[in-house]
Amino acid sequence: MRMLVWYWGRRGGGPRYTLELLRALAERPDVELTVSLSSGNEAIADFSSLDCQRHIVETYSSIPSFLGASMRLPSIRREFRNFIRTAEPDVVISIMPHPWSWYLAQAVPEAGSRLVSIIHDAYMHPGELNPLWSWRIGRELAAADGVVALSRHVQQQLVTGYRYPEKRVAVIPLGPFAYADEIEAPRLYPRHRPFRFLFFGRVLAYKGIRLLLDAFRALAEQREDVELCIAGGGDLAPYRSLLAGLPRVTVINRWIEEREIPRLLSESDALVASYTEASQSAAVATAYGSGMPVVVTPVGGLVEQVVPGETGLVALETSGVAVARAMSEMLDPRLYERCAAGARLAASEGAGWRMTAENLVAHCRRLPTITAAS
């Protein structure tokens, strides 16, 4: 199968997702790979070692350059369509919706190929500013022969909210994001220093920062051997009063570069994703990639990512009290080390991504039969 993987985003979880998926696809003798990337991709140097054809596109690097480049969208679409015709892929994989993909996606069927769109979020999360999100997703879905959802939660949203045919949606969860070398041994409970909880990612309303701070305050009142690190860009102003006077909290309120992530993970013991709404979490996949257990709230696709008592803990409800209780349970050394071993197993030898690639190829092979029956 000839496969073109298309990702024109620049930073965040997208470059890592694309890289991990491509590495797994490149191992398969039944796949001939081409990848189309933005020149601004923050991990572009890592793609040079892949055994595949690379197509590098100048997109944008700032709001002014985005506006300027958007004026050239008709020619960009024409060039993309011509490239697809030259590469002749059986299927084009859109890694995640891009600000332009609503317009460019139609170039795929025009060039004679099938489009499979990987949808990470069906709808905007609370706190995000993109009023055209649903319209853009709908336009891309209209051009897609098939879709990959990263959780059953998102699959259901696509089927019920967008009326996309369920039989054309495959649920293929996130694999672990490995930002460092392979984990040599499971993490051990820290017995000679405080236990460090980590929040990692963009600071947005749905990420539950207020809930997390309430939980940590309750935990810190009971124990002095716990710390919390909040690492990620976004507006922390609404939480300043909660942070004031809260002991043993470190805040890194800026964008975290890829090169900084391994150290951040190695200096932490457990991730907390105290979200109030979620499709799934790349932060959880990142934690597993470093063999780190997680504590999550019981919302959306988060519950699909955790095996309770084996890779992490799911709070009983979405409240500060419930999250504090789950964080406290994670401080049991035997439970922690069992979850750490499970998280390491989830990341070992890239098995998760090999399964992702296998399921993706199988979905693409089914598409001609599925679409013909539609």
N, C-alpha and C positions, 0 to 999 in steps of 0.2 A: 504494500500500500504506500502510495506517495502522499506525504502529509506535509502541509505548510502550517507552521505554528506562528500565529500573528499576535504580537504584543508590542504596542507603541507607547506604553506607559513608561515612566522614568524612575520612580522610586517607591519605597514602601514594600509591601509583601508581594506585589506583582512580579518584580524581577526575580525574586527568590523562587516563587511558585513556577515561573516559566523555566528557570534553570533546572530545578529539580525534576520537573516533568520531562524536559528535553533529555537530561541524562538517562532517565529510565527508558525513554523511547529509543534513544541511540543504541541501547544494548540489544534491541530486538532486530533480528535478521529479516523480519517481514515488513519493516518500515524503512522507507527512504525519506529522509528528513530535509526540510528547508525551514529556516526561521527568519521572520521579518521583524526587525527591532528598530527602536528609536536610537539615534546616535546619542541621546541624552540619558540612556539607561544607566543607572548608577552602578550596575554590576556587569557592564558590557565586556570588560576584560575577561571575566570568568567564562564567557561564552566562546572565547577563541579556541579553547581546547576541545570543543565538541566536534564530532565527525559529521558535519552537515554543512550544506550551503547556507551562507548568511547574506541577508538582504538588509542593508542599513539605510534608514530613512531619516532625513532631517525633519524634525517636527517643530518643537518650540522649546524655549527654556525660561520663559517669563510671560506675564500677562500681555505685554505689548507684542512680543513675538508670536504668541498664540493668536492674537487678533489679526496680525498681519498674515500669518500662515492660513488662517481660516478663510481669508479672502481668496486663497488659491485652491480651495477644496475641490472645485471641478477638475482642475488639472491633476491634483493629488489623486483623486479617485481614478482618473483615466490612466495615470501611470501605474497605480496599484493593480487595476484590471489588466493592463498589458503585462505586468510582471507575472500575475497569476496564469495568464494564458501561456507565457513562456515556460514557467515552471511546471505547468500541467499537473497540479496535485489532484488526487482523488478527493481530498477533503481539506478544508481550511479550518483550523482550530482558532477561534477568537478567545484568547486567554481570559480577558475580562473587558467589559464595556469601557470604551474610551470616549472622551468628549466628541470625537468624530465618527465613532463606529456606527452610529445611527444612519449616517450618510454613506459611509464607505462599505458597509456590509453588503449592500445590494450589488457591489462590484463582483462579489464572489459568484453568485449564480449567473451574472452577465458573462463572466469568463468561462463558464461551463463546469464549475466545481461545486461541491456541496459545502455548506457552512455548518459548523457545530460551534455554538456559543456557550462558553462557560460562564454561568451567572452566579456571582458570589452573593449579591444582595438583590432581591426582587424589588424592594422599596427602599426609600431613604430612611436612615435611622434618625431618631429625634436628635436635633442639634446640628444636623447637616444642612447646608444651604445649596440646594440644587432643585429648584421648582420644576425643571423639565425632566427629572430623573425617570419617572414612569413612562413618559412619552418616548424618551430615548430607548429605554429597554423594550418597549413595544415595537418600535421601528426595527430594532435589531432582531427581535424574535420573528418579525414578519418575513425576514430574509433567511432565517435559519431552518435548515432541514432537521436539525436535532439540537438538543440542549443538554448540558451537564449542570446539575445543581450540586452544590457541595454539602447539602444536608437535606433530609426529608422535609424539614421545615420549609426550606426555600422551594423545593419541588411542589409542595402543596400550594404555596403562594402563586407560583407560576400557573398551575393548573386552574385554581379557583379565581385568581385575580386577573390573569391575562388570557384565560381560556386557551392556554397552550395544550395541545394533545398530550395526555399523560404518558402514552406509550412511546413518545418521542423524547422523553426526559429520563436521563440516567442519573442516579444519585451516586456520585463518586467522591467520598470525603477527602479533605485535605490530608496529605501525608505530612510527616514531620519536617520542619525546616531546620536543617543542620548548618549553623553558621560557623561551626568549628570542626576540628577533627573528630573522627569516630570516638564515641565514649568508651573508655577502656574498662570502667567498672561502675556499678551503680553508686549513686550518691549515698553518703552516710549521714546520719543525723549529727548536726554540729553540737558537740558536747562541751566545747571549751570556749564558746563565744555565743552571742545572741543569735537566735533563729531569725533569718531575714526573709520577709515576705516581699514580693515584687508585683507592682502594677506596671505593665509595659504597653504602650500604644498611645494613639492620639487621645487627647483629653476632650471628650465630647459628652453631651448630656446623657446619652444612653449608656455610657460606660460605668455609671454608678459610683462616681468618686465620692459623693456625699455619703452613700451607703457604706462604702469602704472605710471612710474616715470614722463614721460612727462605730463600725465594727472594730476597727483597730483601737479606738479610744477605750471601748469596753474591755478589750483584751489586754491593753497596756495597763489598765487599772488593776488587773488580776496578776499580771506577770511582768517582771522587769527584764526578762531574757528574750524579748521580741523586738524586732525592728521592721520598719516599712520603708521601701523605696518606691517613689512614684516617678517614672521615667517616660517622658513623651511630650510632644508639643501640644499647645492648645491653651485655652483661657482658664486659668486657675482662680481668677478673681472671685467667682462666686463661692469659693471654698476657703478664702483667706481666714475668715473668722474661725472655721473649724480647724484649720491648720495651726492657728496661733496657740502656742502653749502645748501643742500635742507632742509628747516626748518621742525621741528616737525615730523621727521621720526625716528622710532625705528626699529632696525634690530636685529632679533634673528636668526643668520645664523648657524643653527645646526639642527639635528634631534629632533623633538618635541615628547617627550614621552607621552604616553596615559594619564598619571596622570596629565600632564600639560595642556591638552587641555581644560578642563572645565573652568579654570581660564582665559585662553587666550580668549575664546569665551565670557565669562561674562564681560571682560574688553573692548570688542569691540562692535561696533554698526552695522556695515554693512560689508559684505564680498565683495571684488572685484575680479572677475575672468576675467582678461583682456587677455585671451588666444588668440593666433593667429591661433590655430588649436585645436580641441578637439573631443573626442568620447562622453564624458559626464564628469561630475566633482564630485568626492567624496567630494571635499571641499564644493560644494553647498549643498550636502546632509548633511554634517556636520553642516553647517550654519542653515539649516532648523531644524535640531535636537535640536538646542538651540533657535529656534524662531527668527533667525536673517535674515533680508532681504539681498538680493544680488544684485550686479550690474555685468552684464556679457556682453561679446562681442557676436555678432551674428554669431558664428561659430559652425559647427558640431552639436553635440547633446546638447550643452549648451542651445540653444533656446527652446529645449523640456522640460527643467527643470524649466523654469520660466514662471509664468503667469504675463505678464507685468502689472504693476500698482496694483497687488494683492499680489505677493510674492517677487517682485523685479523689476528691470528695465533691459531692453536689449538695449545696445548702438545702435545707428542707423548704425554705421559702425565700422570696426576694425581700429580705429585710436585714437591717444591721444586726439584729439579735441573732438571726439564723446564720449569717455569714461569720459573725464572731464565734459562734459555736463550732462551725466547720473549721475555722482557722485554729481554734483551740484543739480540736480533735487531731489536726495534722501535727500537733506538737507531741503526739505519742511516738516515741522513737521506733517502735516496732511497726506501727502503721505507716509512718513516714518511709521507712526503708523498704517496706513491701511496695508502696506506691512508686518509689524511686526506681525499684527494679522493674516494675511494670512500665513506667515511662521510658526507661532505657530499652526495654524489649520492643516498645512501639517504634523506636527509632533505629533499632539495630540493623545494620547492613542495608539500609535503604529499602527494606522489604515493603514498606508502605507505598513507596513510589513505584516500585515494580508492579504492585497490584493496581495502582492507579493507571499506569500505562496499559496494562493488560485489559482492564475494564474499558478504558477509552477506545482502544483499538477495536474491541468487541462491539462497542456501541456504534462506532463508525461503520463497521462491516454490516451491521443490521439495518442501517438507514435505507438502502435502496428498497428493501422489502417493506419496511415500515411506512415509508412515504408513498410507495406505490399503492398500499392498502388504504391510505388516508382519503 
